[in-house]
Amino acid sequence: MIKLYGAPGWGSAISELMLTLGGIPYQFINVEGFDKPGPQRDLLEKLNPLCQVPTLELENGEIMTETAAIGLMVLDRCPELAPPSGQPERQQFQRLLIWLVANVYPTFTFADYPERWAPEAADTLRSRCMEYRKTLYLWLENHLRADPWALGERLTLIDCYIAVMRNWGPRGEWFAANAPKFTAIADRMCEQPKLQKVLKDNGII
């Protein structure tokens, strides 16, 4: 069985949703507190020197990291969680999968621990990252269909990102006021019976 090292509410929640949608069994290993020195960090660091979550230990002992890569692994086993090859939605799926981790993720890297990067201007870095992140989400809002899912009628792994990211800054109230399609997709994800346990365990519902 896959071992998923993560922390409730962190990016590992996205991979939990992906695996759950695909019906792929996994064991969740809670390493909450990994971002500070201690036994949880020591445990994670042995598998992933970057100490990032999610970190997956696959059935064959290989280590898998990065949510986009994990998503592609899930698609190898469950291709129905992306639009079929040859459809226009397939290219948009590929684009958004990489866009999210290449553009939105770095704003958390710098804003969550601004003192690491700009100790003399930590508050400024945090606020500017947040404002930039808002512009990214507004761009994404204009590229979502929400009829009923991000790319149309088919629920895809992109919807997993949306369900979790709504709980991160700038949080639900801002999304409700500025990104109605994003909000509607997240709401629908939260209604999926199959996902209830994962969503509750991660404080999303």
Secondary structure as UniProt FT lines:
FT   STRAND          2..6
FT   TURN            8..9
FT   HELIX           12..21
FT   TURN            22..23
FT   STRAND          26..30
FT   TURN            32..35
FT   HELIX           39..47
FT   TURN            49..50
FT   STRAND          55..57
FT   TURN            59..60
FT   STRAND          63..65
FT   HELIX           67..77
FT   HELIX           79..81
FT   TURN            85..86
FT   HELIX           88..99
FT   HELIX           100..104
FT   HELIX           105..111
FT   HELIX           114..117
FT   TURN            119..120
FT   HELIX           122..141
FT   TURN            142..143
FT   TURN            150..151
FT   HELIX           158..165
FT   TURN            166..167
FT   TURN            169..170
FT   HELIX           171..178
FT   HELIX           180..190
FT   HELIX           193..195
FT   HELIX           196..201
FT   TURN            202..203
//
